[in-house]
Amino acid sequence: MPKKDALAALYLCMARIRAFENAAEILSQGGVSAYNKTADGSAKVRGPLHLSTGQEGVAAGVCAHLTPRDYLTSTHRGHGHTLAKGADLGRMMCELYGKATGFNGGKGGSMHIADFSVGMLGANGVVAAGLPIAVGAAHAQKLQGRSDITVCFFGDGATNRGPFLEALNWAQVHQLPVLFVCEDNRWSATTASGPMIAGPGASARSESLGIAAHLVDGNDVWAVHEKAAELVQTVRSGHGPRLLHALTYRVKGHVSVDLAAYRDPREVEEALKNDPIQNARRALLALGSSDAACDQMDQQAQAEVQSAMQSADQAPWPSVSAAYTDIQTTGAGQWF
């Protein structure tokens, strides 16, 4: 595919993620009591909502090389990963609304979306919890002799938790088909990651275990796309795990109601100048595309999100009986 066409597809993917996140942010206001805000019952999306605004280039660039048979694990900030993997935008909006037609029947909400039909094994509310899940999935793929791989997204904050070391160690010992993607957005909840991470960070820790790591500008979607293509092919060819360390920036607060007053406004202002979507637009223009073509993709993404919101408004709520399904009993049928 010509570079211009491939970059346009990446741009549309990022525009779709951004439009979804912007809408979800507005829909969630008043939906949770946190950061001096009180839930007032007015929100259509309730509970904690973690946005990936500004990080779209990583999800789009990596997932462009995956098939529905490839697996993916995500984080609590997983809307972008899910959409980039090919999940239906409308059903994901229904899941955020808590409607019966959502991916998980309205039970998972923002932090626990899964769509096995496209290989999305699930977002996860526990930091670093997706790492061992990804390794288990990759081990299954190897034992079954499949040519598929698993991609594991995690944040920089996850590198300080035990599952990071355990997962990478297991993947390297057993030479598993897994690509670890550190989505380094510089913030761990409300604390800057840098002062909390000893040493050079994710790449150095990966290489200490013998897993080759590659640093990339996460706000340059084409750079992510090119490096991910190389690493996905390496992993798919049976050469063991690899790690992609993508430097990006979390534009929004930890959750949608967090105004991130703990950050220096100048830091955010500088980060906004390196917006991945605007970077991609400039690259497209340099390849001969037009502002009108980019605007059309933006409008298409907005229209898709508006349609999803209308569908979610009209979708049915889960039935009362649904509360007794998808559960596990650990006893002799007794409820406690």
C-alpha positions in Angstrom: 0.0 0.0 0.0 1.4 3.5 -0.9 2.6 5.4 2.2 -0.1 8.1 1.6 -2.9 5.6 1.7 -1.5 3.8 4.7 -1.0 7.1 6.6 -4.5 8.1 5.8 -5.8 4.9 7.3 -3.8 5.5 10.4 -5.1 9.1 10.6 -8.7 7.9 10.4 -8.1 5.4 13.1 -6.7 8.1 15.4 -9.5 10.5 14.5 -12.0 7.8 15.5 -10.3 7.2 18.8 -10.1 11.0 19.6 -13.8 11.5 18.7 -14.8 8.6 20.9 -12.7 9.8 23.8 -13.9 13.4 23.6 -17.5 12.2 23.6 -17.0 9.8 26.5 -15.3 12.6 28.5 -18.4 14.8 28.2 -20.8 11.9 28.8 -19.0 11.0 32.0 -19.2 14.3 33.8 -21.1 13.9 37.0 -20.7 10.2 36.8 -18.3 9.6 39.7 -17.5 11.2 43.0 -13.8 12.0 42.9 -11.4 15.0 42.7 -13.8 17.3 44.5 -16.6 16.3 42.1 -19.8 14.7 43.2 -21.8 12.2 41.2 -25.1 13.8 40.5 -26.9 11.1 38.5 -26.8 13.2 35.3 -24.0 11.3 33.5 -24.8 8.7 30.8 -21.4 7.1 31.4 -20.9 6.3 35.1 -17.9 5.2 37.1 -14.2 6.0 36.5 -13.3 6.7 32.9 -9.7 6.8 31.9 -9.0 8.6 28.6 -6.2 7.9 26.1 -6.4 11.3 24.5 -3.0 12.2 23.0 -1.8 8.6 22.9 -3.7 7.6 19.7 -0.5 7.1 17.7 0.6 4.1 19.7 -2.6 2.2 19.4 -3.1 2.9 15.7 0.5 2.3 14.7 0.8 -1.1 16.4 -2.7 -2.6 15.8 -2.5 -1.8 12.1 -0.3 -5.0 11.8 -2.6 -7.3 13.7 -5.2 -9.8 12.5 -8.4 -10.7 14.4 -6.7 -14.0 15.4 -3.9 -12.1 17.2 -4.5 -11.4 20.8 -4.3 -8.1 22.6 -4.4 -7.2 26.3 -4.9 -3.6 27.5 -4.9 -1.4 30.5 -7.5 0.7 32.4 -6.9 3.3 29.6 -8.0 0.9 26.8 -10.6 2.5 24.6 -8.0 3.4 21.9 -6.5 -0.1 21.9 -9.9 -1.7 21.5 -11.0 0.5 18.6 -7.6 0.1 16.9 -7.9 -3.7 17.2 -11.1 -3.5 15.2 -13.9 -3.6 17.8 -17.2 -2.1 16.9 -17.5 1.5 18.1 -21.2 1.3 18.6 -21.1 -1.7 20.9 -18.3 -0.1 22.9 -20.4 3.0 23.4 -23.2 0.8 24.6 -20.9 -0.9 27.0 -19.8 2.5 28.5 -23.5 3.3 28.9 -24.1 0.1 30.7 -26.5 -1.2 28.1 -27.4 -4.8 27.4 -26.1 -4.5 23.8 -22.6 -3.7 25.0 -19.7 -6.1 24.5 -20.1 -7.4 28.0 -23.8 -6.8 28.4 -23.2 -3.6 30.2 -21.3 -5.3 33.1 -17.8 -4.3 32.2 -18.0 -0.6 31.5 -15.0 1.4 30.5 -12.3 -0.5 32.3 -13.2 -4.1 31.5 -14.1 -4.1 27.8 -13.4 -7.3 25.9 -14.2 -8.4 22.4 -12.9 -11.9 21.7 -14.2 -11.8 18.1 -11.3 -9.4 17.3 -8.9 -10.9 19.7 -9.3 -8.2 22.4 -8.9 -10.2 25.6 -9.8 -7.3 27.8 -8.9 -4.0 29.4 -8.0 -4.2 33.0 -8.5 -2.0 36.1 -5.4 -3.4 37.8 -2.1 -1.9 36.9 0.2 -4.5 35.2 -2.4 -7.2 35.4 -2.6 -7.5 31.6 1.0 -8.6 31.4 0.7 -12.1 32.8 -2.6 -12.6 30.9 -0.8 -11.7 27.7 2.0 -14.2 28.5 -0.5 -16.9 29.2 -2.2 -16.3 25.9 1.1 -16.3 24.0 2.1 -19.5 25.7 -1.2 -21.1 24.5 -0.5 -19.9 21.0 2.9 -21.5 21.0 1.7 -24.8 22.4 -1.0 -24.9 19.8 1.5 -24.3 17.0 -0.3 -21.1 15.8 1.3 -18.3 13.8 -0.6 -15.7 15.8 1.0 -13.4 18.3 -0.1 -11.5 21.5 0.4 -7.8 21.9 0.5 -6.5 25.5 -0.1 -2.7 26.1 1.0 -1.4 29.5 1.9 2.0 30.9 5.2 3.2 32.4 3.8 2.9 35.9 3.4 -0.9 35.4 7.2 -1.3 35.2 7.4 -0.9 38.9 5.0 -3.7 39.7 5.9 -7.4 40.1 3.9 -8.8 37.1 6.1 -6.8 34.7 9.3 -8.7 35.7 7.5 -12.0 36.0 5.8 -11.7 32.6 8.9 -10.7 30.7 11.0 -13.4 32.4 8.5 -16.1 31.5 8.1 -14.8 28.0 11.9 -14.9 27.5 12.5 -18.2 29.1 9.9 -19.9 26.9 10.5 -17.7 23.8 6.9 -16.8 23.5 5.3 -14.9 20.6 4.5 -11.7 22.5 5.2 -8.1 21.7 5.3 -5.9 24.9 4.3 -2.3 24.2 5.2 0.2 26.9 2.9 3.2 26.4 5.1 5.7 28.3 2.8 8.6 28.9 5.1 10.1 31.6 2.4 9.9 34.4 1.4 7.2 36.9 -2.1 8.3 38.0 -1.3 11.7 39.7 2.5 11.3 40.0 5.2 12.0 37.5 6.7 8.6 36.6 10.3 9.7 36.1 11.2 10.2 39.8 9.6 6.9 40.7 11.4 4.7 38.1 15.0 3.8 38.9 17.4 3.5 36.0 16.7 4.2 32.4 13.2 2.6 32.5 11.3 0.0 30.6 13.8 -0.6 27.7 16.8 -1.2 30.0 14.8 -3.5 32.2 13.6 -5.5 29.2 17.2 -5.8 27.8 18.5 -6.9 31.2 16.3 -10.0 30.7 17.6 -10.5 27.1 14.5 -9.1 25.4 15.5 -6.6 22.7 13.8 -3.2 23.3 13.2 -0.5 20.7 12.5 3.2 21.6 10.1 5.1 19.3 8.4 8.5 19.3 4.8 7.5 20.2 3.4 10.8 18.8 4.7 10.0 15.3 2.2 7.3 14.2 4.3 6.5 11.1 7.4 5.8 13.2 5.3 3.6 15.4 3.8 1.9 12.4 7.2 1.1 10.8 8.9 -0.2 13.9 5.8 -2.2 14.9 5.8 -3.8 11.5 9.4 -5.0 12.0 8.8 -6.2 15.5 5.5 -8.0 14.8 7.1 -9.8 11.9 10.0 -10.8 14.1 7.8 -12.2 16.9 5.5 -13.9 14.4 8.5 -15.6 12.8 9.2 -17.4 16.1 12.1 -15.3 17.3 10.7 -14.8 20.8 9.4 -11.7 22.6 10.3 -8.1 21.8 9.5 -4.8 23.6 8.5 -1.5 21.9 9.0 1.5 24.2 6.7 4.3 22.8 7.2 7.8 24.3 3.9 9.7 24.3 2.0 12.0 26.7 -1.2 11.7 28.6 -3.0 15.0 27.8 -5.9 14.5 30.2 -6.0 13.8 33.9 -6.0 10.4 35.4 -9.7 10.1 35.0 -12.1 12.2 33.1 -13.1 14.4 36.1 -9.5 15.0 37.1 -8.4 18.5 36.0 -4.7 17.5 36.7 -4.0 20.6 38.7 -0.9 18.9 40.0 0.8 19.4 36.6 2.6 22.5 35.3 0.3 24.0 32.6 3.3 24.8 30.5 4.1 21.1 30.4 0.7 20.3 28.9 0.9 23.3 26.5 4.2 22.0 25.1 2.8 18.5 24.8 -0.2 19.7 22.8 2.2 21.1 20.2 3.3 17.5 19.6 -0.2 16.1 19.1 -0.1 12.8 17.1 -3.1 13.6 15.0 -1.8 17.0 14.0 1.6 15.5 13.3 0.0 12.9 11.0 -2.0 15.7 9.2 1.2 17.6 8.5 2.8 14.4 7.2 -0.2 13.8 4.9 -0.1 17.3 3.6 3.6 16.8 2.8 2.6 13.7 0.8 0.2 15.6 -1.3 -3.0 15.2 0.6 -5.3 18.1 1.5 -6.8 19.7 4.5 -10.2 19.0 3.0 -9.4 15.2 2.9 -8.3 15.3 6.5 -11.4 17.3 7.5 -13.5 14.7 5.8 -12.0 11.9 7.9 -12.5 14.0 11.0 -16.2 14.4 10.1 -16.5 10.7 9.4 -15.2 9.9 12.8 -17.5 12.4 14.5 -20.5 11.0 12.6 -19.7 7.5 13.7 -19.5 8.6 17.3 -22.8 10.5 17.1 -24.5 7.5 15.6 -23.1 5.3 18.4 -24.4 7.7 21.0 -27.9 7.7 19.5 -27.9 3.9 19.4 -26.7 3.7 23.0 -29.4 6.1 24.1 -32.0 3.8 22.5 -30.5 0.5 23.6 -32.2 -1.6 26.3 -30.9 -1.9 29.8 -29.8 -5.3 31.1 -32.6 -7.4 32.5 -32.7 -8.1 36.3 -31.9 -11.8 35.6 -28.6 -10.8 33.9 -27.3 -10.1 37.4 -27.2 -13.9 38.0 -25.2 -14.7 34.8 -21.5 -14.6 34.1 -20.7 -15.4 37.7 -18.6 -18.0 39.5 -19.6 -20.1 42.4 -16.8 -21.3 44.6 -19.0 -23.4 46.9 -21.8 -26.0 46.7 -24.2 -23.6 45.1 -24.4 -21.5 48.2 -24.6 -17.7 48.1 -22.8 -15.5 50.6 
